[in-house]
Amino acid sequence: MKYLVIFNKDENGTIWVEVPDLPGCFSSGDTIDEAKKNVVEAIELHIEGLREEGRPIPAPETQADFVMVA
């Protein structure tokens, strides 16, 4: 599965990552590469937990794009 992840940098420079299609699933890292690695692990653990609880796995549906503004 391919989930959209959103990267945000806080005031300390930490990269925070959220997964819109998996509420409650998030991670962080000191760099984008570290944050990507960590969020993959977070997604895997999140899905594993949902399976163990017998809950459905949300399908990846969120999309993103860029728009130009003047």
C-alpha positions as CSV (number, residue, x, y, z in Angstrom):
1,M,0.0,0.0,0.0
2,K,1.1,3.6,-0.7
3,Y,0.0,6.1,1.9
4,L,0.4,9.9,1.6
5,V,2.5,11.3,4.4
6,I,2.9,15.0,5.3
7,F,6.1,16.5,6.6
8,N,6.2,19.5,8.9
9,K,9.2,21.1,10.6
10,D,8.8,22.5,14.1
11,E,10.6,25.5,15.7
12,N,13.4,23.2,16.9
13,G,14.0,21.7,13.4
14,T,12.5,18.4,14.1
15,I,10.6,16.9,11.1
16,W,7.1,15.6,12.2
17,V,5.2,13.3,9.9
18,E,1.5,12.5,9.9
19,V,-0.4,10.0,7.9
20,P,-3.9,11.4,7.1
21,D,-5.5,8.1,6.1
22,L,-4.3,6.5,9.4
23,P,-5.6,8.7,12.2
24,G,-3.2,8.6,15.2
25,C,-0.3,7.4,13.1
26,F,2.6,9.8,13.1
27,S,6.4,9.9,13.6
28,S,9.3,12.2,13.5
29,G,13.0,12.5,12.7
30,D,15.9,14.9,12.7
31,T,16.1,14.8,8.8
32,I,13.6,14.0,6.0
33,D,15.4,10.7,5.4
34,E,15.2,9.7,9.0
35,A,11.6,10.8,9.3
36,K,10.7,8.8,6.1
37,K,12.3,5.7,7.6
38,N,10.6,6.2,10.9
39,V,7.2,6.8,9.4
40,V,7.4,3.5,7.4
41,E,7.9,1.7,10.7
42,A,5.1,3.6,12.3
43,I,2.7,2.7,9.5
44,E,3.7,-1.0,9.7
45,L,3.1,-1.0,13.5
46,H,-0.1,0.9,13.2
47,I,-1.5,-1.5,10.7
48,E,-0.3,-4.5,12.7
49,G,-2.2,-3.1,15.8
50,L,-5.4,-2.6,13.8
51,R,-5.2,-6.2,12.5
52,E,-4.6,-7.5,16.1
53,E,-7.7,-5.6,17.2
54,G,-9.7,-6.9,14.3
55,R,-10.3,-3.4,13.0
56,P,-10.4,-2.5,9.3
57,I,-7.3,-1.2,7.6
58,P,-8.1,2.2,6.0
59,A,-7.4,2.4,2.3
60,P,-5.0,5.0,1.1
61,E,-7.3,7.7,-0.3
62,T,-5.8,11.1,0.5
63,Q,-4.2,12.9,-2.4
64,A,-2.1,16.0,-2.6
65,D,-1.0,18.5,-5.2
66,F,0.5,21.9,-5.5
67,V,-1.3,25.0,-6.8
68,M,0.2,28.3,-8.0
69,V,-1.0,31.5,-6.4
70,A,-0.1,35.1,-7.3
